[in-house]
């Protein structure tokens, strides 16, 4: 019998390992792996943009990068909406939303989304040849989003999700399951 009804996993007394996450939180964590793969792939491509100063036009590589970023955003948006729409409000009932972990998570979501949006809008406005310097300048928005989200995913996996696991009641976890279509 689990002595803590708010906890899906079990730990032995004194065990330092992180407790298992309940299914809705574990699902959010699992979503990070494919998102991270896409994000790392577009960041690698973004770093190469403008690397050959002898290349006169980087517009086709910029367009290819934009397609990868758009595909990433299509996966990121529903993930972010699940967090912002259900998880963050439930946690905010305990720890508030104006300062602290939820405020930081929402700020990072906003910053990453803004950098991705600026990258796509700026790329979309380029109509002619794009030189190396301009390609690097535009790619920097995608790289900033990558840096923010790399750190953000780590914070969620190591701090926020375990915190939610320990603080949310069984009913609140059931509410997450329903909201995520798991129940």
C-alpha positions as CSV (number, residue, x, y, z in Angstrom):
1,X,0.0,0.0,0.0
2,X,1.3,3.4,-0.9
3,X,1.5,5.6,2.2
4,X,1.2,8.8,0.2
5,X,-2.1,8.8,-1.8
6,X,-0.8,11.8,-3.9
7,X,2.1,9.8,-5.2
8,X,1.8,7.3,-8.1
9,X,5.3,5.8,-7.6
10,X,6.8,4.2,-4.6
11,X,10.1,4.7,-2.9
12,X,11.8,2.9,-0.1
13,X,12.8,4.9,3.0
14,X,16.0,6.8,2.4
15,X,16.1,6.0,-1.3
16,X,17.5,8.9,-3.2
17,X,16.2,8.0,-6.6
18,X,13.5,10.0,-8.2
19,X,10.0,8.5,-7.8
20,X,8.2,7.3,-10.8
21,X,5.9,9.8,-12.4
22,X,2.2,9.1,-12.8
23,X,1.1,8.5,-16.4
24,X,0.1,12.1,-17.5
25,X,3.4,13.5,-16.2
26,X,5.4,10.6,-17.6
27,X,3.6,11.2,-20.9
28,X,4.7,14.9,-20.9
29,X,8.2,13.8,-20.2
30,X,8.2,11.2,-23.0
31,X,7.1,13.9,-25.4
32,X,10.4,15.7,-24.8
33,X,12.5,13.0,-26.6
34,X,11.1,13.4,-30.1
35,X,10.8,17.2,-29.6
36,X,14.5,17.2,-28.5
37,X,15.5,15.2,-31.6
38,X,13.7,17.6,-34.0
39,X,15.1,20.6,-32.1
40,X,18.7,19.3,-32.1
41,X,18.4,18.6,-35.9
42,X,17.2,22.1,-36.7
43,X,19.9,23.6,-34.4
44,X,22.6,21.7,-36.2
45,X,21.4,23.0,-39.5
46,X,21.0,26.5,-38.1
47,X,24.7,26.5,-37.0
48,X,25.8,25.6,-40.5
49,X,23.9,28.5,-42.1
50,X,26.3,31.1,-43.4
51,X,29.3,28.9,-42.6
52,X,30.8,29.2,-46.1
53,X,31.4,32.9,-46.8
54,X,32.0,32.1,-50.5
55,X,28.4,30.9,-50.9
56,X,26.5,33.9,-52.3
57,X,22.9,32.7,-51.6
58,X,21.7,30.8,-48.5
59,X,18.0,31.2,-49.3
60,X,17.3,27.6,-50.1
61,X,19.0,26.4,-46.9
62,X,17.1,29.0,-44.9
63,X,13.8,27.7,-46.5
64,X,14.8,24.1,-45.6
65,X,15.5,25.1,-42.0
66,X,12.1,26.9,-41.9
67,X,10.4,23.7,-42.8
68,X,12.1,21.8,-40.0
69,X,11.2,24.6,-37.5
70,X,7.6,24.6,-38.7
71,X,7.4,20.8,-38.2
72,X,8.9,21.2,-34.7
73,X,6.4,23.9,-33.8
74,X,3.5,21.7,-34.9
75,X,4.7,19.2,-32.2
76,X,5.7,21.7,-29.6
77,X,2.4,23.7,-29.6
78,X,0.1,20.8,-28.3
79,X,2.7,19.8,-25.7
80,X,2.9,23.4,-24.4
81,X,-0.9,23.7,-24.5
82,X,-1.2,20.6,-22.3
83,X,1.2,22.1,-19.8
84,X,-0.2,25.6,-19.8
85,X,-3.9,24.5,-20.0
86,X,-4.0,22.0,-17.2
87,X,-0.7,21.2,-15.4
88,X,0.4,24.8,-14.7
89,X,-3.0,25.9,-13.3
90,X,-3.2,22.9,-11.0
91,X,0.3,23.5,-9.7
92,X,-0.4,27.2,-9.4
93,X,-3.1,26.4,-6.8
94,X,-0.3,25.3,-4.5
95,X,2.7,27.5,-5.4
96,X,1.2,30.5,-7.2
97,X,1.7,31.7,-10.7
98,X,3.2,35.2,-10.5
99,X,6.6,34.2,-9.2
100,X,8.4,30.9,-8.8
101,X,8.6,27.8,-11.0
102,X,5.3,28.3,-13.0
103,X,6.2,31.9,-13.8
104,X,9.6,30.8,-15.0
105,X,8.1,28.0,-17.1
106,X,5.6,30.3,-18.7
107,X,8.2,32.9,-19.4
108,X,10.4,30.4,-21.1
109,X,7.5,29.1,-23.2
110,X,6.9,32.7,-24.3
111,X,10.5,33.4,-25.0
112,X,11.0,30.2,-27.1
113,X,7.8,30.7,-29.0
114,X,8.7,34.4,-29.7
115,X,12.1,33.4,-31.1
116,X,10.6,30.6,-33.3
117,X,7.9,33.0,-34.5
118,X,10.5,35.7,-35.3
119,X,12.7,33.2,-37.1
120,X,9.7,32.1,-39.3
121,X,8.4,35.6,-40.0
122,X,11.9,36.9,-40.8
123,X,12.6,34.0,-43.1
124,X,9.2,34.4,-44.8
125,X,10.0,38.0,-45.6
126,X,13.2,37.2,-47.4
127,X,12.4,37.3,-51.1
128,X,15.8,37.5,-52.8
129,X,19.2,36.1,-52.2
130,X,20.4,35.8,-48.6
131,X,24.1,36.3,-47.9
132,X,26.0,34.4,-45.3
133,X,25.8,37.2,-42.7
134,X,22.1,37.6,-43.0
135,X,21.6,33.8,-42.9
136,X,23.5,33.6,-39.6
137,X,21.6,36.6,-38.2
138,X,18.2,34.9,-39.0
139,X,19.3,31.5,-37.8
140,X,20.2,33.0,-34.5
141,X,16.5,33.2,-33.5
142,X,16.2,29.4,-34.0
143,X,19.4,28.8,-32.0
144,X,18.1,31.0,-29.2
145,X,14.9,29.0,-29.1
146,X,16.9,25.8,-29.0
147,X,19.0,27.0,-26.1
148,X,15.9,28.1,-24.1
149,X,14.1,24.9,-24.7
150,X,17.0,22.6,-24.0
151,X,17.4,24.1,-20.5
152,X,13.6,24.3,-20.1
153,X,13.0,20.6,-20.8
154,X,15.8,19.7,-18.3
155,X,14.1,21.9,-15.6
156,X,10.7,20.2,-16.3
157,X,12.1,16.7,-16.2
158,X,14.3,17.2,-13.1
159,X,12.3,19.8,-11.1
160,X,8.8,20.6,-12.3
161,X,7.4,17.1,-13.1
162,X,8.7,15.5,-9.9
163,X,7.4,18.5,-7.9
164,X,4.0,18.0,-9.6
165,X,4.1,14.3,-8.8
166,X,4.6,15.0,-5.1
167,X,2.2,17.9,-4.8
168,X,-0.9,17.0,-6.8
169,X,-3.6,14.9,-5.3
170,X,-4.9,11.7,-6.8
171,X,-8.0,13.6,-8.1
172,X,-5.8,16.3,-9.7
173,X,-3.7,13.6,-11.4
174,X,-7.0,12.0,-12.6
175,X,-8.0,15.4,-13.9
176,X,-4.7,15.6,-15.8
177,X,-5.4,12.1,-17.2
178,X,-8.8,13.2,-18.4
179,X,-7.5,16.4,-19.9
180,X,-4.8,14.5,-21.8
181,X,-7.3,11.9,-23.1
182,X,-5.8,9.1,-20.9
183,X,-8.9,8.3,-18.9
